[in-house]
Amino acid sequence: MSAFEIELFLCRSDNFGVILHDQKTGLTVSIDAPEEAAILAALERRGWTLTHILTTHHHADHVEANLALKQRFGATIIGPKNEAAKIPGIDRAVGDGDRFDLSGHTVAVIETPGHTAGHICYHVPDEKLLFAADTLFALGCGRLFERPAPVMWASLQKLLALPDDTVIYFGHEYTMSNARFAITVDPENIELADRVKEITAVREDGRFTAPTTMAVERRTNPFLRPDATGIRDTLGMADATDAEVFAEIRKRKDSF
């Protein structure tokens, strides 16, 4: 059982808000800060007081509430060193391979450029948690705004190195759209087909598709499977490199 209580909720239109709380110490961490009102409501709902914000990247829909929450709670803001100048209120800049402690929990920083140039993910190994924001989604990955496909593929390979039982929280509820696309490039994947049915039922029931696990993504997320024969056959790219296949998948998703 996790040492953290985790509150998952929607911010804005489709951003996920995630708050971690350590009951023993009172540590309360918001992963990014998409919207002040939604985060305040979640904190009030649980009776928690915010102590930290872990920022993954500079996009406005992930940092919008940084300054307001810092002013209200005095929260410490940790964020990516390669985007530090763009992170409102940042107190500590961290980069690839850095590790820091939050009330006895080691947090490892994994730099994953692609969606933005300095995007980072936060991995809590002893709790088997990964906060991937806009690098990796359920059945998807982030759009490549600031770095090209080979760079993003290298970033995703870092995440693929994590254990199968890693629980992944991601930045947006895009999963139904991702599912509809995934089956167009991996149509023979029976496990994917079953997952699409499951996701459809989950969303029709008004439930969230987060979190996911690395094991599930490894088997069904086409952006993590450019080496799969079925995908390569569908794309007509049997002899291409994994990076080239990944780039084609991302290109097709952009216009899907």
C-alpha atoms as a printed R data frame, in Angstrom:
    type eleno elety resid chain resno       x      y       z
1   ATOM     1    CA   MET     A     1   0.000  0.000   0.000
2   ATOM     2    CA   SER     A     2   1.287  3.457  -0.886
3   ATOM     3    CA   ALA     A     3   2.459  5.759   1.854
4   ATOM     4    CA   PHE     A     4   0.694  8.510  -0.043
5   ATOM     5    CA   GLU     A     5  -2.976  9.282  -0.210
6   ATOM     6    CA   ILE     A     6  -3.611 10.464  -3.760
7   ATOM     7    CA   GLU     A     7  -6.414 12.744  -4.910
8   ATOM     8    CA   LEU     A     8  -7.105 12.753  -8.652
9   ATOM     9    CA   PHE     A     9  -9.450 15.326 -10.193
10  ATOM    10    CA   LEU     A    10 -10.045 17.369 -13.325
11  ATOM    11    CA   CYS     A    11  -8.794 20.917 -13.811
12  ATOM    12    CA   ARG     A    12  -9.704 23.262 -16.630
13  ATOM    13    CA   SER     A    13 -11.367 21.138 -19.305
14  ATOM    14    CA   ASP     A    14  -9.188 18.034 -19.502
15  ATOM    15    CA   ASN     A    15  -6.117 18.503 -17.278
16  ATOM    16    CA   PHE     A    16  -5.650 16.033 -14.480
17  ATOM    17    CA   GLY     A    17  -4.947 17.464 -11.058
18  ATOM    18    CA   VAL     A    18  -2.968 15.167  -8.776
19  ATOM    19    CA   ILE     A    19  -2.286 15.797  -5.104
20  ATOM    20    CA   LEU     A    20  -0.192 13.502  -2.906
21  ATOM    21    CA   HIS     A    21  -0.499 13.574   0.876
22  ATOM    22    CA   ASP     A    22   1.683 11.894   3.485
23  ATOM    23    CA   GLN     A    23  -0.491 11.497   6.564
24  ATOM    24    CA   LYS     A    24   2.489 11.004   8.883
25  ATOM    25    CA   THR     A    25   4.251 14.258   8.030
26  ATOM    26    CA   GLY     A    26   1.541 16.423   6.480
27  ATOM    27    CA   LEU     A    27   3.541 16.704   3.263
28  ATOM    28    CA   THR     A    28   1.088 17.673   0.507
29  ATOM    29    CA   VAL     A    29   2.295 17.897  -3.070
30  ATOM    30    CA   SER     A    30   0.522 19.098  -6.181
31  ATOM    31    CA   ILE     A    31   1.860 17.720  -9.435
32  ATOM    32    CA   ASP     A    32   1.797 20.862 -11.556
33  ATOM    33    CA   ALA     A    33  -0.748 23.593 -10.866
34  ATOM    34    CA   PRO     A    34  -3.236 23.769 -13.727
35  ATOM    35    CA   GLU     A    35  -6.035 25.682 -11.979
36  ATOM    36    CA   GLU     A    36  -6.228 27.370  -8.584
37  ATOM    37    CA   ALA     A    37  -9.939 26.837  -7.894
38  ATOM    38    CA   ALA     A    38  -9.906 23.120  -8.650
39  ATOM    39    CA   ILE     A    39  -6.795 22.547  -6.530
40  ATOM    40    CA   LEU     A    40  -8.184 24.566  -3.614
41  ATOM    41    CA   ALA     A    41 -11.407 22.592  -3.785
42  ATOM    42    CA   ALA     A    42  -9.496 19.303  -3.686
43  ATOM    43    CA   LEU     A    43  -7.403 20.454  -0.728
44  ATOM    44    CA   GLU     A    44 -10.493 21.582   1.161
45  ATOM    45    CA   ARG     A    45 -12.282 18.338   0.344
46  ATOM    46    CA   ARG     A    46  -9.473 16.363   1.951
47  ATOM    47    CA   GLY     A    47  -8.527 18.833   4.705
48  ATOM    48    CA   TRP     A    48  -4.948 19.132   3.452
49  ATOM    49    CA   THR     A    49  -2.527 22.078   3.375
50  ATOM    50    CA   LEU     A    50  -0.311 22.386   0.324
51  ATOM    51    CA   THR     A    51   3.448 22.256   0.977
52  ATOM    52    CA   HIS     A    52   5.005 21.642  -2.478
53  ATOM    53    CA   ILE     A    53   4.375 21.955  -6.192
54  ATOM    54    CA   LEU     A    54   6.333 19.707  -8.552
55  ATOM    55    CA   THR     A    55   6.313 21.384 -11.956
56  ATOM    56    CA   THR     A    56   6.954 19.247 -15.028
57  ATOM    57    CA   HIS     A    57   7.121 21.879 -17.794
58  ATOM    58    CA   HIS     A    58   6.392 25.493 -18.574
59  ATOM    59    CA   HIS     A    59   3.102 25.335 -20.487
60  ATOM    60    CA   ALA     A    60   0.471 27.664 -19.045
61  ATOM    61    CA   ASP     A    61  -2.023 24.903 -18.348
62  ATOM    62    CA   HIS     A    62   0.512 23.351 -15.961
63  ATOM    63    CA   VAL     A    63   1.857 26.448 -14.166
64  ATOM    64    CA   GLU     A    64  -1.109 28.816 -14.179
65  ATOM    65    CA   ALA     A    65  -1.756 28.548 -10.428
66  ATOM    66    CA   ASN     A    66   1.876 28.459  -9.249
67  ATOM    67    CA   LEU     A    67   2.068 32.004  -7.904
68  ATOM    68    CA   ALA     A    68  -1.411 32.070  -6.391
69  ATOM    69    CA   LEU     A    69  -0.831 28.816  -4.514
70  ATOM    70    CA   LYS     A    70   2.634 29.875  -3.420
71  ATOM    71    CA   GLN     A    71   1.260 33.134  -2.053
72  ATOM    72    CA   ARG     A    72  -1.569 31.378  -0.234
73  ATOM    73    CA   PHE     A    73   0.382 28.447   1.252
74  ATOM    74    CA   GLY     A    74   4.062 29.351   1.004
75  ATOM    75    CA   ALA     A    75   4.473 26.175  -1.050
76  ATOM    76    CA   THR     A    76   7.927 25.266  -2.340
77  ATOM    77    CA   ILE     A    77   8.020 25.003  -6.128
78  ATOM    78    CA   ILE     A    78  10.415 22.525  -7.729
79  ATOM    79    CA   GLY     A    79  10.762 22.464 -11.509
80  ATOM    80    CA   PRO     A    80  12.920 21.727 -14.558
81  ATOM    81    CA   LYS     A    81  16.273 23.478 -14.637
82  ATOM    82    CA   ASN     A    82  16.231 23.737 -18.438
83  ATOM    83    CA   GLU     A    83  13.004 25.743 -18.251
84  ATOM    84    CA   ALA     A    84  13.594 27.445 -14.906
85  ATOM    85    CA   ALA     A    85  13.232 30.956 -16.354
86  ATOM    86    CA   LYS     A    86   9.734 30.032 -17.552
87  ATOM    87    CA   ILE     A    87   8.473 28.456 -14.293
88  ATOM    88    CA   PRO     A    88   6.626 31.027 -12.149
89  ATOM    89    CA   GLY     A    89   7.794 31.094  -8.537
90  ATOM    90    CA   ILE     A    90  10.377 28.326  -8.886
91  ATOM    91    CA   ASP     A    91  12.470 27.736  -5.748
92  ATOM    92    CA   ARG     A    92  14.560 24.773  -6.805
93  ATOM    93    CA   ALA     A    93  15.608 23.716 -10.299
94  ATOM    94    CA   VAL     A    94  16.299 20.030 -10.945
95  ATOM    95    CA   GLY     A    95  17.547 18.062 -13.932
96  ATOM    96    CA   ASP     A    96  18.090 14.585 -15.257
97  ATOM    97    CA   GLY     A    97  19.421 12.176 -12.651
98  ATOM    98    CA   ASP     A    98  18.822 14.495  -9.716
99  ATOM    99    CA   ARG     A    99  17.242 13.006  -6.632
100 ATOM   100    CA   PHE     A   100  15.626 14.815  -3.734
101 ATOM   101    CA   ASP     A   101  13.823 13.878  -0.560
102 ATOM   102    CA   LEU     A   102  10.227 14.619   0.365
103 ATOM   103    CA   SER     A   103   9.555 13.508   3.941
104 ATOM   104    CA   GLY     A   104  11.598 10.333   3.543
105 ATOM   105    CA   HIS     A   105  10.479  9.599  -0.002
106 ATOM   106    CA   THR     A   106  13.180  9.774  -2.666
107 ATOM   107    CA   VAL     A   107  12.059 11.469  -5.865
108 ATOM   108    CA   ALA     A   108  14.137 10.827  -8.986
109 ATOM   109    CA   VAL     A   109  14.084 13.305 -11.856
110 ATOM   110    CA   ILE     A   110  13.921 11.981 -15.422
111 ATOM   111    CA   GLU     A   111  14.418 14.573 -18.129
112 ATOM   112    CA   THR     A   112  12.136 13.827 -21.087
113 ATOM   113    CA   PRO     A   113  12.486 16.520 -23.764
114 ATOM   114    CA   GLY     A   114  10.087 16.373 -26.674
115 ATOM   115    CA   HIS     A   115   6.782 17.994 -25.770
116 ATOM   116    CA   THR     A   116   8.898 20.860 -24.443
117 ATOM   117    CA   ALA     A   117  12.660 21.263 -24.475
118 ATOM   118    CA   GLY     A   118  13.111 20.744 -20.743
119 ATOM   119    CA   HIS     A   119  10.133 18.601 -19.692
120 ATOM   120    CA   ILE     A   120  10.828 16.409 -16.670
121 ATOM   121    CA   CYS     A   121   9.011 13.492 -15.071
122 ATOM   122    CA   TYR     A   122   9.075 12.648 -11.374
123 ATOM   123    CA   HIS     A   123   9.661  9.039 -10.325
124 ATOM   124    CA   VAL     A   124   9.152  7.839  -6.746
125 ATOM   125    CA   PRO     A   125  10.813  4.407  -6.856
126 ATOM   126    CA   ASP     A   126   9.859  3.098  -3.409
127 ATOM   127    CA   GLU     A   127   6.210  3.931  -4.084
128 ATOM   128    CA   LYS     A   128   6.349  2.717  -7.711
129 ATOM   129    CA   LEU     A   129   4.921  6.032  -8.926
130 ATOM   130    CA   LEU     A   130   5.679  8.023 -12.077
131 ATOM   131    CA   PHE     A   131   4.271 11.470 -12.777
132 ATOM   132    CA   ALA     A   132   4.666 11.751 -16.536
133 ATOM   133    CA   ALA     A   133   2.578 14.871 -17.263
134 ATOM   134    CA   ASP     A   134   2.624 15.492 -21.033
135 ATOM   135    CA   THR     A   135   5.419 13.108 -22.010
136 ATOM   136    CA   LEU     A   136   3.436  9.873 -21.733
137 ATOM   137    CA   PHE     A   137  -0.328  9.447 -21.710
138 ATOM   138    CA   ALA     A   138  -2.493  6.362 -21.564
139 ATOM   139    CA   LEU     A   139  -2.230  5.062 -25.143
140 ATOM   140    CA   GLY     A   140  -0.452  8.226 -26.242
141 ATOM   141    CA   CYS     A   141   2.377 10.705 -25.884
142 ATOM   142    CA   GLY     A   142   2.631 14.473 -25.985
143 ATOM   143    CA   ARG     A   143   2.755 16.523 -29.148
144 ATOM   144    CA   LEU     A   144   6.261 17.474 -30.220
145 ATOM   145    CA   PHE     A   145   6.245 21.234 -29.819
146 ATOM   146    CA   GLU     A   146   9.881 21.946 -28.989
147 ATOM   147    CA   ARG     A   147  11.966 18.899 -29.858
148 ATOM   148    CA   PRO     A   148  11.852 16.442 -32.820
149 ATOM   149    CA   ALA     A   149  10.663 12.867 -32.858
150 ATOM   150    CA   PRO     A   150  14.037 11.155 -32.285
151 ATOM   151    CA   VAL     A   151  14.511 13.180 -29.101
152 ATOM   152    CA   MET     A   152  11.045 12.247 -27.819
153 ATOM   153    CA   TRP     A   153  11.640  8.592 -28.663
154 ATOM   154    CA   ALA     A   154  14.841  8.677 -26.609
155 ATOM   155    CA   SER     A   155  12.848 10.208 -23.743
156 ATOM   156    CA   LEU     A   156  10.206  7.501 -23.923
157 ATOM   157    CA   GLN     A   157  12.916  4.846 -23.862
158 ATOM   158    CA   LYS     A   158  13.990  6.205 -20.479
159 ATOM   159    CA   LEU     A   159  10.470  5.622 -19.187
160 ATOM   160    CA   LEU     A   160  10.307  2.185 -20.800
161 ATOM   161    CA   ALA     A   161  13.249  1.203 -18.602
162 ATOM   162    CA   LEU     A   162  11.062  1.519 -15.510
163 ATOM   163    CA   PRO     A   163   9.503 -1.609 -13.965
164 ATOM   164    CA   ASP     A   164   6.221 -3.012 -15.262
165 ATOM   165    CA   ASP     A   165   4.462 -2.327 -11.952
166 ATOM   166    CA   THR     A   166   5.179  1.417 -12.131
167 ATOM   167    CA   VAL     A   167   1.904  3.312 -11.677
168 ATOM   168    CA   ILE     A   168   1.706  6.230 -14.083
169 ATOM   169    CA   TYR     A   169  -0.208  9.456 -13.563
170 ATOM   170    CA   PHE     A   170  -0.418 11.645 -16.662
171 ATOM   171    CA   GLY     A   171  -1.433 15.168 -17.522
172 ATOM   172    CA   HIS     A   172  -4.637 14.979 -19.559
173 ATOM   173    CA   GLU     A   173  -7.757 12.884 -20.053
174 ATOM   174    CA   TYR     A   174  -7.054 12.243 -23.732
175 ATOM   175    CA   THR     A   175  -7.429  8.476 -23.536
176 ATOM   176    CA   MET     A   176 -10.589  7.966 -25.594
177 ATOM   177    CA   SER     A   177  -9.128  9.909 -28.521
178 ATOM   178    CA   ASN     A   178  -5.830  8.086 -28.110
179 ATOM   179    CA   ALA     A   179  -7.652  4.749 -28.135
180 ATOM   180    CA   ARG     A   180  -9.493  5.517 -31.358
181 ATOM   181    CA   PHE     A   181  -6.184  6.359 -32.998
182 ATOM   182    CA   ALA     A   182  -4.207  3.452 -31.547
183 ATOM   183    CA   ILE     A   183  -6.353  0.812 -33.223
184 ATOM   184    CA   THR     A   184  -5.709  2.390 -36.637
185 ATOM   185    CA   VAL     A   185  -1.971  1.714 -36.405
186 ATOM   186    CA   ASP     A   186  -2.094 -1.496 -34.338
187 ATOM   187    CA   PRO     A   187  -5.274 -3.204 -35.572
188 ATOM   188    CA   GLU     A   188  -4.179 -6.793 -34.856
189 ATOM   189    CA   ASN     A   189  -3.373 -6.179 -31.183
190 ATOM   190    CA   ILE     A   190  -6.053 -8.147 -29.347
191 ATOM   191    CA   GLU     A   191  -5.093 -6.743 -25.964
192 ATOM   192    CA   LEU     A   192  -5.414 -3.233 -27.354
193 ATOM   193    CA   ALA     A   193  -8.850 -4.007 -28.754
194 ATOM   194    CA   ASP     A   194  -9.952 -5.257 -25.340
195 ATOM   195    CA   ARG     A   195  -8.529 -2.157 -23.700
196 ATOM   196    CA   VAL     A   196 -10.406  0.133 -26.083
197 ATOM   197    CA   LYS     A   197 -13.654 -1.543 -25.029
198 ATOM   198    CA   GLU     A   198 -12.718 -1.118 -21.382
199 ATOM   199    CA   ILE     A   199 -11.814  2.546 -21.836
200 ATOM   200    CA   THR     A   200 -15.067  3.209 -23.665
201 ATOM   201    CA   ALA     A   201 -17.022  1.765 -20.739
202 ATOM   202    CA   VAL     A   202 -14.960  3.711 -18.199
203 ATOM   203    CA   ARG     A   203 -15.553  7.030 -19.937
204 ATOM   204    CA   GLU     A   204 -19.244  6.338 -20.547
205 ATOM   205    CA   ASP     A   205 -19.502  5.742 -16.804
206 ATOM   206    CA   GLY     A   206 -17.843  9.090 -16.102
207 ATOM   207    CA   ARG     A   207 -14.740  7.575 -14.541
208 ATOM   208    CA   PHE     A   208 -11.118  8.580 -15.157
209 ATOM   209    CA   THR     A   209  -8.658  6.508 -17.181
210 ATOM   210    CA   ALA     A   210  -5.759  7.517 -14.913
211 ATOM   211    CA   PRO     A   211  -3.653  6.045 -13.539
212 ATOM   212    CA   THR     A   212  -2.245  3.414 -15.843
213 ATOM   213    CA   THR     A   213   0.758  1.100 -15.473
214 ATOM   214    CA   MET     A   214   3.915  0.607 -17.447
215 ATOM   215    CA   ALA     A   215   2.976 -3.017 -18.113
216 ATOM   216    CA   VAL     A   216  -0.297 -2.008 -19.760
217 ATOM   217    CA   GLU     A   217   1.294  0.791 -21.781
218 ATOM   218    CA   ARG     A   218   4.157 -1.431 -22.880
219 ATOM   219    CA   ARG     A   219   1.670 -3.873 -24.410
220 ATOM   220    CA   THR     A   220  -0.919 -1.495 -25.862
221 ATOM   221    CA   ASN     A   221   0.466  2.026 -26.383
222 ATOM   222    CA   PRO     A   222   1.634  2.275 -30.020
223 ATOM   223    CA   PHE     A   223   4.025  5.120 -29.189
224 ATOM   224    CA   LEU     A   224   5.967  2.687 -27.006
225 ATOM   225    CA   ARG     A   225   5.842 -0.136 -29.574
226 ATOM   226    CA   PRO     A   226   7.531  1.040 -32.796
227 ATOM   227    CA   ASP     A   227   9.364 -2.295 -32.874
228 ATOM   228    CA   ALA     A   228   6.086 -4.265 -33.107
229 ATOM   229    CA   THR     A   229   5.765 -6.242 -36.323
230 ATOM   230    CA   GLY     A   230   2.045 -5.559 -36.599
231 ATOM   231    CA   ILE     A   231   2.523 -1.806 -36.415
232 ATOM   232    CA   ARG     A   232   5.403 -1.870 -38.889
233 ATOM   233    CA   ASP     A   233   3.346 -3.952 -41.341
234 ATOM   234    CA   THR     A   234   0.381 -1.588 -41.037
235 ATOM   235    CA   LEU     A   235   2.604  1.411 -41.701
236 ATOM   236    CA   GLY     A   236   4.607 -0.299 -44.445
237 ATOM   237    CA   MET     A   237   7.832  0.338 -42.518
238 ATOM   238    CA   ALA     A   238   9.264 -3.142 -41.979
239 ATOM   239    CA   ASP     A   239  12.880 -2.020 -42.399
240 ATOM   240    CA   ALA     A   240  12.703  1.377 -40.686
241 ATOM   241    CA   THR     A   241  14.374  2.251 -37.403
242 ATOM   242    CA   ASP     A   242  12.298  2.442 -34.233
243 ATOM   243    CA   ALA     A   243  12.758  6.227 -34.221
244 ATOM   244    CA   GLU     A   244  11.451  6.462 -37.787
245 ATOM   245    CA   VAL     A   245   8.412  4.344 -36.979
246 ATOM   246    CA   PHE     A   246   7.737  6.410 -33.861
247 ATOM   247    CA   ALA     A   247   7.949  9.600 -35.931
248 ATOM   248    CA   GLU     A   248   5.413  8.263 -38.422
249 ATOM   249    CA   ILE     A   249   3.013  7.262 -35.631
250 ATOM   250    CA   ARG     A   250   3.290 10.736 -34.086
251 ATOM   251    CA   LYS     A   251   2.790 12.386 -37.494
252 ATOM   252    CA   ARG     A   252  -0.367 10.379 -38.105
253 ATOM   253    CA   LYS     A   253  -1.744 11.170 -34.660
254 ATOM   254    CA   ASP     A   254  -1.194 14.900 -35.274
255 ATOM   255    CA   SER     A   255  -3.590 14.807 -38.220
256 ATOM   256    CA   PHE     A   256  -5.988 12.152 -36.858
